[in-house]
Amino acid sequence: MSSIDRASQPDPENPEWTDEMAANALRLNDLPPSLQAKLRGRPRAAVVKERTTIRLSADVLARFRATGSGWQTRIDAALKEWLAQNPQG
């Protein structure tokens, strides 16, 4: 079955809402604060990173990816280390 065929099929884990479900729904702000905090997602980082596109050699990328989850952060750390060792004069 292609992805187009699956997209047109109902999702048993996420059924369409009925009018009754919509009537009983609560807004996030109407929930207790402790539950709101859990549902809001990941908190903003103290240091926000900037999204960019960079081209890396295939072997460099493969080595970092092979280290597992967080490989992008390790590339950032390696670049910061290089900057510290090579200050601009």
Buried (B, 14 or more C-beta within 10 A) or exposed (E): EEEEEEEEEEEEEEEEEEEEEEEEEEEEEEEEEEEEEEEEEEEEEEEEEEEEEEEEEEEEBEEBEEEEEEBEEBBEEEEEEEEEEEEEE
